[in-house]
Amino acid sequence: MISGYHKRPRTSVPTEVPRALRKRMTPQEAKLWVALRRLRPAGFTFRRQAPIGPYVVDFACLKARLVVEVDGAQHGFDAHLARDGVRDARLAERGFLVARFWNHQVDRELASVMDTIYARLTEPRTFPSL
């Protein structure tokens, strides 16, 4: 890993925005947050409602450059799919891998979601030079 690569990314998002989002997390985000915190002993620390560039992502592990998004039904519509695609591509340009899960997956298949997240955290990746 590149030294210092897990520093807080630059953002244009005012501090109040992620702070407000943290106060009104969805039930699925809250459930996943509790599970993600169990990865700390393995060396993976997540931030919730983390600002990255012009975006606020649901969860981010800066060390592994992994973003985890929990999506509701609105993300299945064409307009949202297109916006999510652009957003994911821009995050990838910054060196982040995006893992997306549906609300119902977090509710019904949390162990599988966590297995997928852990696999993404530990898979070998090369990071773009800064």
Summary of the structure (lengths in Angstrom):
residues: 130
radius of gyration: 14.2
end to end distance: 12.3
largest distance: 39.8
contacts: 343
relative contact order: 0.18
helix: 47%
strand: 21%
